[in-house]
Amino acid sequence: MDRIPILRMGQFLLVTIQVDLYDRLALDLEADLVKMVSKTGAKGILIDISAVSIVDSFMGRIIGNIGVMSKLLDAETVVVGMQPAVAITLVELGLPLKGVYTALNVERGMDLLKSKIQVIDDEEIDPDDDDSDDITE
């Protein structure tokens, strides 16, 4: 049974799609990624689709679903290496990929993920935010 490898790099998961995804493989990737985010506590997913030359509405929905599901699990998703024809097709199909960020290549994608995680961490730990319920007597 075919599987797309999912590599862990620190707090991120890296997926490189090197083959055309048929429906079952795409569904398996979606399920595997969600399980890995939950299992590892990953804060980001980077999906490299630079080898993908064509995408259909099903594959577009799968990428969007991965973004939404990972966001629900407190992780960001970045898709990198999108070919112009793929971008055009996604727009023509009306698939905006909500919840998914994009970058031109893996390096920029990793920088984007790191910046998103840093912003989230900074918002969670704000030393000037005093929401304590201390009562002084």
C-alpha positions as CSV (number, residue, x, y, z in Angstrom):
1,M,0.0,0.0,0.0
2,D,1.4,3.4,-1.0
3,R,2.0,6.1,1.6
4,I,3.4,9.6,1.3
5,P,6.2,9.9,3.9
6,I,5.7,12.5,6.7
7,L,9.0,13.7,8.2
8,R,9.2,15.4,11.6
9,M,11.6,18.4,11.8
10,G,11.5,19.8,15.3
11,Q,8.0,21.2,15.9
12,F,7.1,20.9,12.1
13,L,6.0,18.1,9.8
14,L,7.3,18.0,6.3
15,V,5.5,16.3,3.4
16,T,6.9,16.2,-0.1
17,I,4.4,15.0,-2.7
18,Q,6.5,13.5,-5.5
19,V,3.7,11.5,-7.3
20,D,0.2,12.3,-8.7
21,L,-2.2,11.8,-5.9
22,Y,-5.1,9.5,-6.6
23,D,-8.1,9.8,-4.3
24,R,-7.3,7.0,-1.8
25,L,-3.7,8.2,-1.4
26,A,-4.9,11.8,-0.8
27,L,-7.4,10.6,1.8
28,D,-4.7,8.5,3.5
29,L,-2.4,11.5,3.5
30,E,-5.1,13.7,5.1
31,A,-5.7,11.1,7.8
32,D,-2.0,10.4,8.4
33,L,-1.2,14.1,8.8
34,V,-4.0,14.8,11.3
35,K,-2.9,11.8,13.3
36,M,0.7,12.9,13.3
37,V,-0.2,16.4,14.4
38,S,-2.2,15.0,17.2
39,K,0.5,12.5,18.2
40,T,3.5,14.7,18.0
41,G,2.0,18.1,19.0
42,A,3.5,19.6,15.8
43,K,2.9,23.3,15.4
44,G,3.2,23.4,11.7
45,I,2.9,21.4,8.5
46,L,4.8,22.2,5.3
47,I,3.5,20.5,2.2
48,D,5.8,20.7,-0.9
49,I,3.8,20.2,-4.1
50,S,6.5,21.4,-6.5
51,A,6.4,18.0,-8.3
52,V,2.6,18.2,-8.8
53,S,1.7,19.5,-12.2
54,I,-2.1,19.2,-12.1
55,V,-4.7,19.3,-9.4
56,D,-8.4,18.6,-9.4
57,S,-11.2,19.8,-7.2
58,F,-10.9,16.8,-4.9
59,M,-7.2,17.3,-4.3
60,G,-7.8,21.0,-3.7
61,R,-10.4,20.2,-1.1
62,I,-8.0,17.7,0.6
63,I,-5.3,20.4,0.9
64,G,-7.9,22.9,2.3
65,N,-9.2,20.2,4.7
66,I,-5.7,19.6,6.0
67,G,-5.3,23.3,6.7
68,V,-8.6,23.5,8.5
69,M,-8.1,20.3,10.5
70,S,-4.5,21.2,11.5
71,K,-5.7,24.7,12.6
72,L,-8.2,23.0,14.9
73,L,-5.3,21.0,16.3
74,D,-3.3,24.2,16.9
75,A,-1.0,23.8,13.9
76,E,-0.4,26.0,10.8
77,T,-0.2,24.7,7.3
78,V,2.0,26.1,4.5
79,V,1.9,24.8,0.9
80,V,5.1,25.5,-1.1
81,G,6.2,25.0,-4.7
82,M,2.9,25.5,-6.3
83,Q,3.2,25.6,-10.1
84,P,1.4,28.5,-11.9
85,A,-1.0,26.1,-13.7
86,V,-2.0,24.6,-10.3
87,A,-2.7,28.1,-8.9
88,I,-4.8,29.0,-11.9
89,T,-6.7,25.7,-11.6
90,L,-7.4,26.2,-7.9
91,V,-8.7,29.7,-8.6
92,E,-10.9,28.6,-11.5
93,L,-12.3,25.8,-9.4
94,G,-13.2,28.3,-6.7
95,L,-10.9,26.7,-4.1
96,P,-9.2,29.4,-2.1
97,L,-7.6,27.0,0.4
98,K,-8.8,28.8,3.5
99,G,-6.5,28.2,6.5
100,V,-3.5,27.4,4.2
101,Y,-0.6,29.7,3.7
102,T,1.6,29.6,0.6
103,A,5.2,30.2,-0.1
104,L,7.3,29.9,-3.2
105,N,9.8,27.3,-1.9
106,V,10.7,25.2,1.1
107,E,13.1,27.8,2.6
108,R,10.5,30.6,2.5
109,G,7.8,28.2,3.7
110,M,9.9,27.2,6.8
111,D,10.5,30.9,7.5
112,L,6.8,31.6,7.2
113,L,5.9,28.7,9.6
114,K,8.5,29.9,12.1
115,S,7.2,33.4,12.0
116,K,3.6,32.2,12.5
117,I,4.6,30.0,15.4
118,Q,6.6,32.9,16.9
119,V,3.6,35.2,16.7
120,I,1.4,32.7,18.3
121,D,3.9,32.0,21.1
122,D,4.3,35.8,21.7
123,E,0.5,36.2,22.0
124,E,0.2,33.4,24.5
125,I,3.0,34.7,26.7
126,D,2.4,38.4,27.1
127,P,4.1,39.7,30.2
128,D,2.2,43.0,30.0
129,D,-1.2,41.2,30.1
130,D,-2.4,41.0,33.7
131,D,-5.5,39.0,33.8
132,S,-4.9,37.7,37.3
133,D,-7.7,37.4,39.8
134,D,-5.5,38.3,42.7
135,I,-7.4,39.8,45.6
136,T,-5.4,41.9,48.1
137,E,-6.7,42.1,51.6
